Amino acid sequence: MAVPKRRMSKMKGRQRRTHYTAVTATVASCRHCGAPARPHFACPSCGHYRGRPIITIAER
Ligand SMILES: [Zn+2]
């Protein structure tokens, strides 16, 4: 198994980590109720997907 020959300097590790970025979640609005919902996922507030009811949301 390959093993690093030398310890990587703080600078080298930090230079690599400059490319690490947080992923922004994509949010679209539900076609049925207009609430913010993720694309390709059933709406969390009304349970519709592509304009049709897919899942039943429990009433509080
Ligand atoms: Zn909805």
N, CA, C, O and the ligand as a Tripos MOL2 file, in Angstrom:
@<TRIPOS>MOLECULE
protein
  241   239    61     0     0
PROTEIN
NO_CHARGES

@<TRIPOS>ATOM
      1 N           0.8450   -1.1900    0.0000 N.3       1 MET1
      2 CA          0.0000    0.0000    0.0000 C.3       1 MET1
      3 C           0.8780    1.2360    0.0000 C.2       1 MET1
      4 O           1.8840    1.2960    0.7070 O.2       1 MET1
      5 N           0.4970    2.2100   -0.7860 N.am      2 ALA2
      6 CA          1.2680    3.4590   -0.8710 C.3       2 ALA2
      7 C           1.1460    4.2520    0.4150 C.2       2 ALA2
      8 O           0.0610    4.4090    0.9750 O.2       2 ALA2
      9 N           2.2940    4.7510    0.8710 N.am      3 VAL3
     10 CA          2.3470    5.5260    2.1140 C.3       3 VAL3
     11 C           3.0340    6.8560    1.7970 C.2       3 VAL3
     12 O           4.0480    6.8530    1.1000 O.2       3 VAL3
     13 N           2.5240    7.9920    2.2820 N.am      4 PRO4
     14 CA          3.1780    9.2700    2.0120 C.3       4 PRO4
     15 C           4.6070    9.2830    2.5340 C.2       4 PRO4
     16 O           4.8680    8.8720    3.6650 O.2       4 PRO4
     17 N           5.5340    9.7600    1.7020 N.am      5 LYS5
     18 CA          6.9550    9.7660    2.0870 C.3       5 LYS5
     19 C           7.2410   10.8540    3.1120 C.2       5 LYS5
     20 O           8.0430   10.6680    4.0270 O.2       5 LYS5
     21 N           6.5760   11.9890    2.9460 N.am      6 ARG6
     22 CA          6.7980   13.1080    3.8650 C.3       6 ARG6
     23 C           5.4590   13.6530    4.3460 C.2       6 ARG6
     24 O           4.4330   13.5420    3.6740 O.2       6 ARG6
     25 N           5.5110   14.2330    5.5110 N.am      7 ARG7
     26 CA          4.3480   14.9070    6.0500 C.3       7 ARG7
     27 C           4.0520   16.1160    5.1710 C.2       7 ARG7
     28 O           4.9550   16.8800    4.8300 O.2       7 ARG7
     29 N           2.7570   16.2900    4.7980 N.am      8 MET8
     30 CA          2.3940   17.4410    3.9760 C.3       8 MET8
     31 C           2.3740   18.6930    4.8450 C.2       8 MET8
     32 O           1.8550   18.6720    5.9610 O.2       8 MET8
     33 N           2.9400   19.7850    4.3290 N.am      9 SER9
     34 CA          3.0020   21.0360    5.0890 C.3       9 SER9
     35 C           1.6050   21.5870    5.3170 C.2       9 SER9
     36 O           0.6630   21.2450    4.6010 O.2       9 SER9
     37 N           1.4830   22.4450    6.3240 N.am     10 LYS10
     38 CA          0.1960   23.0930    6.6190 C.3      10 LYS10
     39 C          -0.2960   23.8430    5.3880 C.2      10 LYS10
     40 O          -1.4850   23.8210    5.0690 O.2      10 LYS10
     41 N           0.6500   24.5210    4.6880 N.am     11 MET11
     42 CA          0.2810   25.3200    3.5260 C.3      11 MET11
     43 C          -0.2990   24.4460    2.4180 C.2      11 MET11
     44 O          -1.3050   24.8030    1.8060 O.2      11 MET11
     45 N           0.3450   23.2800    2.1550 N.am     12 LYS12
     46 CA         -0.1320   22.4130    1.0660 C.3      12 LYS12
     47 C          -1.5350   21.9010    1.3530 C.2      12 LYS12
     48 O          -2.3920   21.8790    0.4690 O.2      12 LYS12
     49 N          -1.7620   21.4890    2.5980 N.am     13 GLY13
     50 CA         -3.1010   21.0140    2.9710 C.3      13 GLY13
     51 C          -4.1220   22.1260    2.8550 C.2      13 GLY13
     52 O          -5.2340   21.9060    2.3760 O.2      13 GLY13
     53 N          -3.7510   23.3190    3.2920 N.am     14 ARG14
     54 CA         -4.6660   24.4650    3.2230 C.3      14 ARG14
     55 C          -4.9310   24.8750    1.7800 C.2      14 ARG14
     56 O          -6.0460   25.2710    1.4400 O.2      14 ARG14
     57 N          -3.9050   24.7800    0.9240 N.am     15 GLN15
     58 CA         -4.0870   25.1170   -0.4980 C.3      15 GLN15
     59 C          -5.1010   24.1730   -1.1430 C.2      15 GLN15
     60 O          -5.9280   24.6020   -1.9480 O.2      15 GLN15
     61 N          -5.0350   22.8810   -0.7860 N.am     16 ARG16
     62 CA         -5.9900   21.9040   -1.3260 C.3      16 ARG16
     63 C          -7.4010   22.2370   -0.8380 C.2      16 ARG16
     64 O          -8.3620   22.1650   -1.6030 O.2      16 ARG16
     65 N          -7.5180   22.6030    0.4530 N.am     17 ARG17
     66 CA         -8.8460   22.8450    1.0350 C.3      17 ARG17
     67 C          -9.4970   24.1380    0.5390 C.2      17 ARG17
     68 O         -10.6810   24.3550    0.7970 O.2      17 ARG17
     69 N          -8.7560   25.0070   -0.1700 N.am     18 THR18
     70 CA         -9.3910   26.2200   -0.7020 C.3      18 THR18
     71 C         -10.4510   25.8600   -1.7400 C.2      18 THR18
     72 O         -11.3200   26.6830   -2.0270 O.2      18 THR18
     73 N         -10.4050   24.6450   -2.3160 N.am     19 HIS19
     74 CA        -11.3710   24.2340   -3.3270 C.3      19 HIS19
     75 C         -12.6000   23.5990   -2.7140 C.2      19 HIS19
     76 O         -13.5500   23.2920   -3.4330 O.2      19 HIS19
     77 N         -12.6120   23.3890   -1.3790 N.am     20 TYR20
     78 CA        -13.7840   22.8130   -0.7140 C.3      20 TYR20
     79 C         -14.8320   23.9070   -0.5720 C.2      20 TYR20
     80 O         -14.5570   24.9600    0.0030 O.2      20 TYR20
     81 N         -16.0120   23.6690   -1.0830 N.am     21 THR21
     82 CA        -17.0920   24.6510   -0.9670 C.3      21 THR21
     83 C         -18.3570   23.9720   -0.4780 C.2      21 THR21
     84 O         -18.5570   22.7780   -0.7040 O.2      21 THR21
     85 N         -19.2080   24.7300    0.1890 N.am     22 ALA22
     86 CA        -20.4970   24.2230    0.6570 C.3      22 ALA22
     87 C         -21.4470   24.1240   -0.5310 C.2      22 ALA22
     88 O         -21.4820   25.0130   -1.3820 O.2      22 ALA22
     89 N         -22.2170   23.0400   -0.5840 N.am     23 VAL23
     90 CA        -23.1650   22.8220   -1.6660 C.3      23 VAL23
     91 C         -24.4670   23.5470   -1.3270 C.2      23 VAL23
     92 O         -25.0290   23.3510   -0.2490 O.2      23 VAL23
     93 N         -24.9400   24.3780   -2.2410 N.am     24 THR24
     94 CA        -26.1980   25.1010   -2.0310 C.3      24 THR24
     95 C         -27.3540   24.2200   -2.4920 C.2      24 THR24
     96 O         -27.3590   23.7280   -3.6200 O.2      24 THR24
     97 N         -28.3330   24.0270   -1.6110 N.am     25 ALA25
     98 CA        -29.4890   23.1990   -1.9590 C.3      25 ALA25
     99 C         -30.3750   23.9560   -2.9470 C.2      25 ALA25
    100 O         -30.6760   25.1330   -2.7440 O.2      25 ALA25
    101 N         -30.7920   23.2710   -4.0220 N.am     26 THR26
    102 CA        -31.6730   23.8700   -5.0140 C.3      26 THR26
    103 C         -33.1050   23.8040   -4.4960 C.2      26 THR26
    104 O         -33.5670   22.7500   -4.0590 O.2      26 THR26
    105 N         -33.7940   24.9190   -4.5470 N.am     27 VAL27
    106 CA        -35.1760   24.9660   -4.0700 C.3      27 VAL27
    107 C         -36.0560   25.5120   -5.1870 C.2      27 VAL27
    108 O         -35.7880   26.5880   -5.7230 O.2      27 VAL27
    109 N         -37.0980   24.7790   -5.5380 N.am     28 ALA28
    110 CA        -38.1050   25.2270   -6.4930 C.3      28 ALA28
    111 C         -39.4180   25.3650   -5.7350 C.2      28 ALA28
    112 O         -39.4790   25.0240   -4.5530 O.2      28 ALA28
    113 N         -40.4610   25.8510   -6.3770 N.am     29 SER29
    114 CA        -41.7530   25.9610   -5.7020 C.3      29 SER29
    115 C         -42.6760   24.8610   -6.2030 C.2      29 SER29
    116 O         -42.6260   24.4610   -7.3660 O.2      29 SER29
    117 N         -43.5280   24.3770   -5.2860 N.am     30 CYS30
    118 CA        -44.4610   23.2850   -5.6060 C.3      30 CYS30
    119 C         -45.4790   23.7480   -6.6400 C.2      30 CYS30
    120 O         -45.9960   24.8610   -6.5420 O.2      30 CYS30
    121 N         -45.7720   22.9090   -7.6300 N.am     31 ARG31
    122 CA        -46.7320   23.2660   -8.6650 C.3      31 ARG31
    123 C         -48.1580   23.2880   -8.1040 C.2      31 ARG31
    124 O         -49.0230   24.0010   -8.6130 O.2      31 ARG31
    125 N         -48.3910   22.5020   -7.0530 N.am     32 HIS32
    126 CA        -49.7430   22.3890   -6.5070 C.3      32 HIS32
    127 C         -50.0440   23.4740   -5.4780 C.2      32 HIS32
    128 O         -51.0640   24.1550   -5.5780 O.2      32 HIS32
    129 N         -49.1510   23.6440   -4.4730 N.am     33 CYS33
    130 CA        -49.4420   24.5920   -3.3850 C.3      33 CYS33
    131 C         -48.4930   25.7870   -3.3770 C.2      33 CYS33
    132 O         -48.7330   26.7360   -2.6300 O.2      33 CYS33
    133 N         -47.4340   25.7820   -4.1680 N.am     34 GLY34
    134 CA        -46.5390   26.9360   -4.2220 C.3      34 GLY34
    135 C         -45.5000   27.0010   -3.1200 C.2      34 GLY34
    136 O         -44.6740   27.9140   -3.1030 O.2      34 GLY34
    137 N         -45.5290   26.0420   -2.1940 N.am     35 ALA35
    138 CA        -44.5610   26.0330   -1.1040 C.3      35 ALA35
    139 C         -43.1810   25.6700   -1.6450 C.2      35 ALA35
    140 O         -43.0940   24.9660   -2.6520 O.2      35 ALA35
    141 N         -42.0910   26.1280   -1.0070 N.am     36 PRO36
    142 CA        -40.7550   25.7390   -1.4690 C.3      36 PRO36
    143 C         -40.5450   24.2340   -1.3270 C.2      36 PRO36
    144 O         -40.7940   23.6600   -0.2670 O.2      36 PRO36
    145 N         -40.0830   23.5980   -2.4100 N.am     37 ALA37
    146 CA        -39.8640   22.1530   -2.4080 C.3      37 ALA37
    147 C         -38.6690   21.8540   -3.2890 C.2      37 ALA37
    148 O         -38.3910   22.5940   -4.2320 O.2      37 ALA37
    149 N         -37.9600   20.7760   -2.9920 N.am     38 ARG38
    150 CA        -36.8020   20.3900   -3.8000 C.3      38 ARG38
    151 C         -37.2740   19.7760   -5.1130 C.2      38 ARG38
    152 O         -38.2510   19.0280   -5.1220 O.2      38 ARG38
    153 N         -36.5970   20.0790   -6.2240 N.am     39 PRO39
    154 CA        -36.9650   19.4370   -7.4750 C.3      39 PRO39
    155 C         -36.6910   17.9360   -7.4230 C.2      39 PRO39
    156 O         -35.7260   17.5040   -6.7920 O.2      39 PRO39
    157 N         -37.5300   17.1410   -8.0810 N.am     40 HIS40
    158 CA        -37.4440   15.6780   -8.1390 C.3      40 HIS40
    159 C         -37.7840   15.0240   -6.8040 C.2      40 HIS40
    160 O         -37.4940   13.8460   -6.5960 O.2      40 HIS40
    161 N         -38.4080   15.7950   -5.8870 N.am     41 PHE41
    162 CA        -38.8450   15.2480   -4.5990 C.3      41 PHE41
    163 C         -40.3130   15.6210   -4.4190 C.2      41 PHE41
    164 O         -40.7640   16.6510   -4.9210 O.2      41 PHE41
    165 N         -41.0600   14.7750   -3.6980 N.am     42 ALA42
    166 CA        -42.4540   15.1000   -3.3960 C.3      42 ALA42
    167 C         -42.4800   16.3210   -2.4770 C.2      42 ALA42
    168 O         -41.5860   16.4990   -1.6500 O.2      42 ALA42
    169 N         -43.5130   17.1650   -2.6260 N.am     43 CYS43
    170 CA        -43.6290   18.3860   -1.8190 C.3      43 CYS43
    171 C         -43.8040   18.0190   -0.3430 C.2      43 CYS43
    172 O         -44.6570   17.1920   -0.0200 O.2      43 CYS43
    173 N         -43.0090   18.6190    0.5680 N.am     44 PRO44
    174 CA        -43.1430   18.2660    1.9850 C.3      44 PRO44
    175 C         -44.4070   18.8090    2.6370 C.2      44 PRO44
    176 O         -44.8040   18.3230    3.6960 O.2      44 PRO44
    177 N         -45.0560   19.8160    2.0230 N.am     45 SER45
    178 CA        -46.2340   20.3950    2.6750 C.3      45 SER45
    179 C         -47.5440   19.7910    2.1730 C.2      45 SER45
    180 O         -48.4890   19.6640    2.9520 O.2      45 SER45
    181 N         -47.6300   19.4120    0.8800 N.am     46 CYS46
    182 CA        -48.8940   18.8550    0.3780 C.3      46 CYS46
    183 C         -48.7250   17.4420   -0.1730 C.2      46 CYS46
    184 O         -49.7320   16.7860   -0.4380 O.2      46 CYS46
    185 N         -47.5140   16.9420   -0.3600 N.am     47 GLY47
    186 CA        -47.3140   15.5650   -0.8180 C.3      47 GLY47
    187 C         -47.5310   15.3500   -2.2980 C.2      47 GLY47
    188 O         -47.6680   14.2090   -2.7390 O.2      47 GLY47
    189 N         -47.5670   16.4240   -3.0800 N.am     48 HIS48
    190 CA        -47.7720   16.2880   -4.5240 C.3      48 HIS48
    191 C         -46.4290   16.2010   -5.2340 C.2      48 HIS48
    192 O         -45.4350   16.7750   -4.7900 O.2      48 HIS48
    193 N         -46.4190   15.4780   -6.3390 N.am     49 TYR49
    194 CA        -45.2480   15.4220   -7.2120 C.3      49 TYR49
    195 C         -45.7380   15.4710   -8.6440 C.2      49 TYR49
    196 O         -46.5970   14.6740   -9.0210 O.2      49 TYR49
    197 N         -45.2270   16.3720   -9.4430 N.am     50 ARG50
    198 CA        -45.6380   16.6140  -10.8340 C.3      50 ARG50
    199 C         -47.1500   16.8280  -10.9230 C.2      50 ARG50
    200 O         -47.8050   16.3290  -11.8380 O.2      50 ARG50
    201 N         -47.6960   17.5810   -9.9570 N.am     51 GLY51
    202 CA        -49.1110   17.9380   -9.9760 C.3      51 GLY51
    203 C         -50.0560   16.8630   -9.4800 C.2      51 GLY51
    204 O         -51.2690   17.0700   -9.4800 O.2      51 GLY51
    205 N         -49.5240   15.6940   -9.0470 N.am     52 ARG52
    206 CA        -50.3930   14.6090   -8.5970 C.3      52 ARG52
    207 C         -50.0730   14.2620   -7.1420 C.2      52 ARG52
    208 O         -48.9130   14.3490   -6.7380 O.2      52 ARG52
    209 N         -51.0880   13.8650   -6.3320 N.am     53 PRO53
    210 CA        -50.8010   13.4640   -4.9450 C.3      53 PRO53
    211 C         -50.0430   12.1490   -4.9070 C.2      53 PRO53
    212 O         -50.4760   11.1640   -5.5060 O.2      53 PRO53
    213 N         -48.9290   12.1240   -4.2170 N.am     54 ILE54
    214 CA        -48.0800   10.9330   -4.1570 C.3      54 ILE54
    215 C         -48.0580   10.3670   -2.7410 C.2      54 ILE54
    216 O         -48.2060    9.1610   -2.5420 O.2      54 ILE54
    217 N         -47.8710   11.2500   -1.7610 N.am     55 ILE55
    218 CA        -47.8040   10.7980   -0.3750 C.3      55 ILE55
    219 C         -48.8110   11.5860    0.4680 C.2      55 ILE55
    220 O         -49.1580   12.7190    0.1350 O.2      55 ILE55
    221 N         -49.2780   10.9730    1.5630 N.am     56 THR56
    222 CA        -50.2280   11.6320    2.4550 C.3      56 THR56
    223 C         -49.4350   12.2700    3.6020 C.2      56 THR56
    224 O         -48.6460   11.6010    4.2690 O.2      56 THR56
    225 N         -49.6570   13.5720    3.8200 N.am     57 ILE57
    226 CA        -49.0040   14.2960    4.9050 C.3      57 ILE57
    227 C         -49.8930   14.1910    6.1420 C.2      57 ILE57
    228 O         -51.0820   14.5040    6.0840 O.2      57 ILE57
    229 N         -49.3140   13.7490    7.2640 N.am     58 ALA58
    230 CA        -50.0830   13.6010    8.5060 C.3      58 ALA58
    231 C         -50.5190   14.9720    9.0120 C.2      58 ALA58
    232 O         -49.7410   15.9250    9.0150 O.2      58 ALA58
    233 N         -51.7950   15.0530    9.4450 N.am     59 GLU59
    234 CA        -52.3220   16.3180    9.9820 C.3      59 GLU59
    235 C         -51.8540   16.4810   11.4210 C.2      59 GLU59
    236 O         -51.7410   15.5180   12.1780 O.2      59 GLU59
    237 N         -51.5840   17.7490   11.7720 N.am     60 ARG60
    238 CA        -51.1680   18.0250   13.1490 C.3      60 ARG60
    239 C         -52.3600   18.4740   13.9890 C.2      60 ARG60
    240 O         -52.2070   18.7520   15.1780 O.2      60 ARG60
    241 ZN        -47.0980   21.3400   -2.4760 Zn       61 ZN61
@<TRIPOS>BOND
     1     1     2 1
     2     2     3 1
     3     3     4 2
     4     3     5 am
     5     5     6 1
     6     6     7 1
     7     7     8 2
     8     7     9 am
     9     9    10 1
    10    10    11 1
    11    11    12 2
    12    11    13 am
    13    13    14 1
    14    14    15 1
    15    15    16 2
    16    15    17 am
    17    17    18 1
    18    18    19 1
    19    19    20 2
    20    19    21 am
    21    21    22 1
    22    22    23 1
    23    23    24 2
    24    23    25 am
    25    25    26 1
    26    26    27 1
    27    27    28 2
    28    27    29 am
    29    29    30 1
    30    30    31 1
    31    31    32 2
    32    31    33 am
    33    33    34 1
    34    34    35 1
    35    35    36 2
    36    35    37 am
    37    37    38 1
    38    38    39 1
    39    39    40 2
    40    39    41 am
    41    41    42 1
    42    42    43 1
    43    43    44 2
    44    43    45 am
    45    45    46 1
    46    46    47 1
    47    47    48 2
    48    47    49 am
    49    49    50 1
    50    50    51 1
    51    51    52 2
    52    51    53 am
    53    53    54 1
    54    54    55 1
    55    55    56 2
    56    55    57 am
    57    57    58 1
    58    58    59 1
    59    59    60 2
    60    59    61 am
    61    61    62 1
    62    62    63 1
    63    63    64 2
    64    63    65 am
    65    65    66 1
    66    66    67 1
    67    67    68 2
    68    67    69 am
    69    69    70 1
    70    70    71 1
    71    71    72 2
    72    71    73 am
    73    73    74 1
    74    74    75 1
    75    75    76 2
    76    75    77 am
    77    77    78 1
    78    78    79 1
    79    79    80 2
    80    79    81 am
    81    81    82 1
    82    82    83 1
    83    83    84 2
    84    83    85 am
    85    85    86 1
    86    86    87 1
    87    87    88 2
    88    87    89 am
    89    89    90 1
    90    90    91 1
    91    91    92 2
    92    91    93 am
    93    93    94 1
    94    94    95 1
    95    95    96 2
    96    95    97 am
    97    97    98 1
    98    98    99 1
    99    99   100 2
   100    99   101 am
   101   101   102 1
   102   102   103 1
   103   103   104 2
   104   103   105 am
   105   105   106 1
   106   106   107 1
   107   107   108 2
   108   107   109 am
   109   109   110 1
   110   110   111 1
   111   111   112 2
   112   111   113 am
   113   113   114 1
   114   114   115 1
   115   115   116 2
   116   115   117 am
   117   117   118 1
   118   118   119 1
   119   119   120 2
   120   119   121 am
   121   121   122 1
   122   122   123 1
   123   123   124 2
   124   123   125 am
   125   125   126 1
   126   126   127 1
   127   127   128 2
   128   127   129 am
   129   129   130 1
   130   130   131 1
   131   131   132 2
   132   131   133 am
   133   133   134 1
   134   134   135 1
   135   135   136 2
   136   135   137 am
   137   137   138 1
   138   138   139 1
   139   139   140 2
   140   139   141 am
   141   141   142 1
   142   142   143 1
   143   143   144 2
   144   143   145 am
   145   145   146 1
   146   146   147 1
   147   147   148 2
   148   147   149 am
   149   149   150 1
   150   150   151 1
   151   151   152 2
   152   151   153 am
   153   153   154 1
   154   154   155 1
   155   155   156 2
   156   155   157 am
   157   157   158 1
   158   158   159 1
   159   159   160 2
   160   159   161 am
   161   161   162 1
   162   162   163 1
   163   163   164 2
   164   163   165 am
   165   165   166 1
   166   166   167 1
   167   167   168 2
   168   167   169 am
   169   169   170 1
   170   170   171 1
   171   171   172 2
   172   171   173 am
   173   173   174 1
   174   174   175 1
   175   175   176 2
   176   175   177 am
   177   177   178 1
   178   178   179 1
   179   179   180 2
   180   179   181 am
   181   181   182 1
   182   182   183 1
   183   183   184 2
   184   183   185 am
   185   185   186 1
   186   186   187 1
   187   187   188 2
   188   187   189 am
   189   189   190 1
   190   190   191 1
   191   191   192 2
   192   191   193 am
   193   193   194 1
   194   194   195 1
   195   195   196 2
   196   195   197 am
   197   197   198 1
   198   198   199 1
   199   199   200 2
   200   199   201 am
   201   201   202 1
   202   202   203 1
   203   203   204 2
   204   203   205 am
   205   205   206 1
   206   206   207 1
   207   207   208 2
   208   207   209 am
   209   209   210 1
   210   210   211 1
   211   211   212 2
   212   211   213 am
   213   213   214 1
   214   214   215 1
   215   215   216 2
   216   215   217 am
   217   217   218 1
   218   218   219 1
   219   219   220 2
   220   219   221 am
   221   221   222 1
   222   222   223 1
   223   223   224 2
   224   223   225 am
   225   225   226 1
   226   226   227 1
   227   227   228 2
   228   227   229 am
   229   229   230 1
   230   230   231 1
   231   231   232 2
   232   231   233 am
   233   233   234 1
   234   234   235 1
   235   235   236 2
   236   235   237 am
   237   237   238 1
   238   238   239 1
   239   239   240 2
@<TRIPOS>SUBSTRUCTURE
     1 MET1         2 RESIDUE 1 A MET
     2 ALA2         6 RESIDUE 1 A ALA
     3 VAL3        10 RESIDUE 1 A VAL
     4 PRO4        14 RESIDUE 1 A PRO
     5 LYS5        18 RESIDUE 1 A LYS
     6 ARG6        22 RESIDUE 1 A ARG
     7 ARG7        26 RESIDUE 1 A ARG
     8 MET8        30 RESIDUE 1 A MET
     9 SER9        34 RESIDUE 1 A SER
    10 LYS10       38 RESIDUE 1 A LYS
    11 MET11       42 RESIDUE 1 A MET
    12 LYS12       46 RESIDUE 1 A LYS
    13 GLY13       50 RESIDUE 1 A GLY
    14 ARG14       54 RESIDUE 1 A ARG
    15 GLN15       58 RESIDUE 1 A GLN
    16 ARG16       62 RESIDUE 1 A ARG
    17 ARG17       66 RESIDUE 1 A ARG
    18 THR18       70 RESIDUE 1 A THR
    19 HIS19       74 RESIDUE 1 A HIS
    20 TYR20       78 RESIDUE 1 A TYR
    21 THR21       82 RESIDUE 1 A THR
    22 ALA22       86 RESIDUE 1 A ALA
    23 VAL23       90 RESIDUE 1 A VAL
    24 THR24       94 RESIDUE 1 A THR
    25 ALA25       98 RESIDUE 1 A ALA
    26 THR26      102 RESIDUE 1 A THR
    27 VAL27      106 RESIDUE 1 A VAL
    28 ALA28      110 RESIDUE 1 A ALA
    29 SER29      114 RESIDUE 1 A SER
    30 CYS30      118 RESIDUE 1 A CYS
    31 ARG31      122 RESIDUE 1 A ARG
    32 HIS32      126 RESIDUE 1 A HIS
    33 CYS33      130 RESIDUE 1 A CYS
    34 GLY34      134 RESIDUE 1 A GLY
    35 ALA35      138 RESIDUE 1 A ALA
    36 PRO36      142 RESIDUE 1 A PRO
    37 ALA37      146 RESIDUE 1 A ALA
    38 ARG38      150 RESIDUE 1 A ARG
    39 PRO39      154 RESIDUE 1 A PRO
    40 HIS40      158 RESIDUE 1 A HIS
    41 PHE41      162 RESIDUE 1 A PHE
    42 ALA42      166 RESIDUE 1 A ALA
    43 CYS43      170 RESIDUE 1 A CYS
    44 PRO44      174 RESIDUE 1 A PRO
    45 SER45      178 RESIDUE 1 A SER
    46 CYS46      182 RESIDUE 1 A CYS
    47 GLY47      186 RESIDUE 1 A GLY
    48 HIS48      190 RESIDUE 1 A HIS
    49 TYR49      194 RESIDUE 1 A TYR
    50 ARG50      198 RESIDUE 1 A ARG
    51 GLY51      202 RESIDUE 1 A GLY
    52 ARG52      206 RESIDUE 1 A ARG
    53 PRO53      210 RESIDUE 1 A PRO
    54 ILE54      214 RESIDUE 1 A ILE
    55 ILE55      218 RESIDUE 1 A ILE
    56 THR56      222 RESIDUE 1 A THR
    57 ILE57      226 RESIDUE 1 A ILE
    58 ALA58      230 RESIDUE 1 A ALA
    59 GLU59      234 RESIDUE 1 A GLU
    60 ARG60      238 RESIDUE 1 A ARG
    61 ZN61       241 GROUP 0 **** ****
